[in-house]
């Protein structure tokens, strides 16, 4: 639900409190979401190439570390938006607007966080699931997107009641805390991955024999 706020709460905030005029041209608020997609297209192959290069040098960071860093980075993106929102100094009658660059920087950081969490998390989720349940596991993974979208819709109403400042603070803190928790349990996750890898190798050996 937290990441989905980029299409819900953050979009509403941008429409109301961000100066979208650039050189006399009004930037449609939906372009901000497209900006995220464009960055994904640009950064995904670069990150993929980086992981391959590091893997060849046996320097590839653990999967759980990538996810933890991704969560923390994404949390920081919400605080950048909060920093921009605070420049309004409590004037919420839409006569004062925050600079667009706060949103662009936040979306850039969100994209990096997304690329560290989403594809890596999906691969990890599938890897640690027993093979006979792999299809079911992936169905559950995508089903969470549905519930996240529904929850995000309710969070928009909550954001308007609580105030954008409070909700941005909560979302950022939730992500950063989740990242820290992931760092704490990282040894356990890596142990599970090691056991899974060993089991796969043993199964391959038995098949070969």
C-alpha positions as CSV (number, residue, x, y, z in Angstrom):
1,X,0.0,0.0,0.0
2,X,2.9,2.4,0.7
3,X,4.4,2.3,-2.8
4,X,0.9,2.6,-4.3
5,X,0.6,6.0,-2.7
6,X,2.6,7.4,-5.7
7,X,-0.5,6.9,-7.8
8,X,-2.9,8.0,-5.2
9,X,-2.0,10.3,-2.2
10,X,1.2,11.7,-3.8
11,X,-0.7,12.3,-7.1
12,X,-3.4,14.2,-5.3
13,X,-0.8,16.2,-3.3
14,X,1.1,17.0,-6.5
15,X,-2.1,18.2,-8.2
16,X,-3.0,20.6,-5.3
17,X,0.3,21.8,-3.9
18,X,3.1,21.4,-6.5
19,X,4.0,24.2,-8.9
20,X,3.6,22.3,-12.2
21,X,4.3,25.3,-14.4
22,X,7.7,25.1,-16.2
23,X,8.5,28.0,-18.5
24,X,4.8,28.8,-19.0
25,X,4.0,25.1,-19.7
26,X,1.7,23.3,-17.3
27,X,3.0,19.8,-16.7
28,X,0.1,17.3,-16.4
29,X,0.3,15.6,-13.0
30,X,0.0,12.2,-14.6
31,X,3.4,12.8,-16.3
32,X,5.0,12.3,-12.9
33,X,3.9,8.7,-12.9
34,X,5.2,8.4,-16.5
35,X,8.5,9.8,-15.2
36,X,8.7,6.8,-12.9
37,X,8.1,4.5,-15.8
38,X,10.7,6.2,-18.0
39,X,13.3,5.9,-15.2
40,X,12.5,2.2,-14.8
41,X,13.2,1.7,-18.5
42,X,16.5,3.6,-18.2
43,X,17.7,2.3,-14.8
44,X,16.6,-1.4,-14.9
45,X,19.2,-2.5,-17.5
46,X,21.9,-0.4,-15.8
47,X,21.2,-2.1,-12.4
48,X,20.9,-5.5,-14.1
49,X,24.3,-5.0,-15.7
50,X,25.7,-3.8,-12.3
51,X,24.5,-7.0,-10.5
52,X,25.9,-9.2,-13.3
53,X,29.3,-7.4,-13.1
54,X,29.4,-7.7,-9.3
55,X,28.3,-11.3,-9.5
56,X,31.2,-12.2,-11.9
57,X,33.6,-10.6,-9.4
58,X,31.8,-12.4,-6.5
59,X,30.9,-9.1,-5.0
60,X,27.1,-9.2,-5.6
61,X,25.4,-8.1,-2.4
62,X,22.9,-10.5,-0.8
63,X,19.3,-10.4,-2.0
64,X,18.0,-9.4,1.4
65,X,20.5,-6.5,1.6
66,X,19.2,-5.2,-1.7
67,X,15.7,-5.3,-0.5
68,X,16.5,-3.7,2.8
69,X,18.4,-0.8,1.1
70,X,15.5,-0.5,-1.4
71,X,13.0,-0.1,1.4
72,X,15.1,2.5,3.2
73,X,15.7,4.5,0.0
74,X,12.0,4.5,-0.8
75,X,11.3,5.7,2.7
76,X,13.7,8.6,2.2
77,X,11.9,9.6,-0.9
78,X,8.7,10.2,1.1
79,X,10.7,12.4,3.4
80,X,12.0,14.4,0.4
81,X,8.3,15.1,-0.5
82,X,7.7,16.0,3.1
83,X,10.6,18.4,3.0
84,X,9.0,20.1,0.0
85,X,5.6,20.1,1.6
86,X,7.0,21.8,4.7
87,X,8.1,24.8,2.4
88,X,4.4,25.7,2.3
89,X,4.7,26.6,6.0
90,X,1.1,25.4,6.7
91,X,-0.5,27.5,3.9
92,X,-2.9,25.0,2.4
93,X,-5.3,27.2,0.5
94,X,-3.4,26.3,-2.7
95,X,-2.0,29.8,-3.2
96,X,1.5,28.6,-2.3
97,X,3.1,25.8,-4.2
98,X,6.2,23.6,-3.5
99,X,8.9,23.3,-6.2
100,X,8.5,20.6,-8.8
101,X,12.1,19.4,-8.3
102,X,11.2,17.9,-4.9
103,X,8.8,15.6,-6.7
104,X,11.2,14.7,-9.5
105,X,13.9,13.9,-7.0
106,X,11.5,11.8,-4.9
107,X,10.3,9.9,-7.9
108,X,13.9,9.2,-9.0
109,X,14.7,7.8,-5.6
110,X,11.4,5.9,-5.5
111,X,12.3,4.3,-8.8
112,X,15.7,3.1,-7.5
113,X,14.0,1.7,-4.4
114,X,11.4,0.0,-6.5
115,X,14.0,-1.7,-8.7
116,X,15.9,-2.9,-5.6
117,X,12.7,-4.3,-4.0
118,X,10.2,-5.5,-6.5
119,X,12.1,-7.7,-9.0
120,X,14.5,-8.9,-6.3
121,X,11.7,-9.6,-3.9
122,X,9.7,-11.5,-6.5
123,X,12.7,-13.7,-7.3
124,X,13.3,-14.3,-3.6
125,X,9.7,-15.1,-2.9
126,X,9.6,-17.6,-5.8
127,X,13.0,-19.1,-4.8
128,X,12.1,-19.9,-1.2
129,X,8.7,-21.4,-2.1
130,X,8.5,-25.2,-2.4
131,X,8.5,-26.1,-6.1
132,X,5.1,-27.7,-6.0
133,X,3.6,-24.4,-4.7
134,X,5.5,-22.1,-7.1
135,X,2.5,-21.2,-9.2
136,X,0.3,-20.6,-6.2
137,X,3.0,-18.5,-4.6
138,X,3.2,-16.2,-7.6
139,X,-0.6,-15.9,-7.7
140,X,-0.5,-14.8,-4.1
141,X,2.3,-12.3,-4.9
142,X,0.2,-10.6,-7.6
143,X,-3.0,-10.8,-5.5
144,X,-1.3,-8.6,-2.9
145,X,-1.2,-5.9,-5.6
146,X,-5.0,-6.0,-5.7
147,X,-5.3,-5.6,-1.9
148,X,-2.6,-2.9,-1.9
149,X,-4.6,-0.9,-4.5
150,X,-7.7,-1.2,-2.4
151,X,-6.0,-0.2,0.8
152,X,-4.3,2.7,-1.0
153,X,-7.7,4.1,-2.0
154,X,-8.7,4.3,1.7
155,X,-5.3,5.9,2.6
156,X,-6.1,8.8,0.3
157,X,-9.1,9.7,2.5
158,X,-7.0,9.2,5.6
159,X,-4.3,11.5,4.3
160,X,-6.9,14.3,3.8
161,X,-8.2,13.8,7.3
162,X,-4.8,13.5,9.0
163,X,-3.0,15.9,6.8
164,X,-0.3,15.2,4.1
165,X,2.5,16.0,6.5
166,X,1.5,13.4,9.0
167,X,0.8,10.7,6.4
168,X,4.1,11.3,4.6
169,X,5.9,11.0,7.9
170,X,4.2,7.7,8.7
171,X,4.8,6.2,5.2
172,X,8.5,7.1,5.2
173,X,9.0,5.8,8.8
174,X,7.1,2.5,8.0
175,X,9.4,1.9,5.0
176,X,12.6,2.7,6.8
177,X,11.6,0.6,9.8
178,X,10.8,-2.3,7.5
179,X,14.2,-1.9,5.9
180,X,15.9,-2.0,9.3
181,X,14.0,-5.1,10.3
182,X,15.1,-6.7,7.0
183,X,18.7,-5.9,7.9
184,X,18.2,-7.6,11.3
185,X,16.7,-10.8,9.9
186,X,19.1,-10.8,6.9
187,X,21.3,-13.7,8.3
188,X,18.2,-15.9,8.7
189,X,17.0,-15.2,5.2
190,X,20.4,-15.8,3.7
191,X,20.6,-19.1,5.7
192,X,17.3,-20.1,4.1
193,X,18.7,-19.2,0.6
194,X,21.8,-21.3,1.3
195,X,19.7,-24.3,2.4
196,X,17.6,-24.0,-0.7
197,X,20.7,-23.8,-2.9
198,X,22.1,-26.9,-1.2
199,X,18.9,-28.8,-1.7
200,X,18.8,-27.8,-5.4
201,X,22.4,-29.0,-5.9
202,X,21.7,-32.3,-4.2
203,X,18.6,-32.9,-6.3
204,X,20.6,-32.1,-9.5
205,X,23.3,-34.6,-8.4
206,X,20.8,-37.3,-7.7
207,X,19.2,-36.7,-11.1
208,X,22.5,-36.9,-12.8
209,X,23.3,-40.2,-11.1
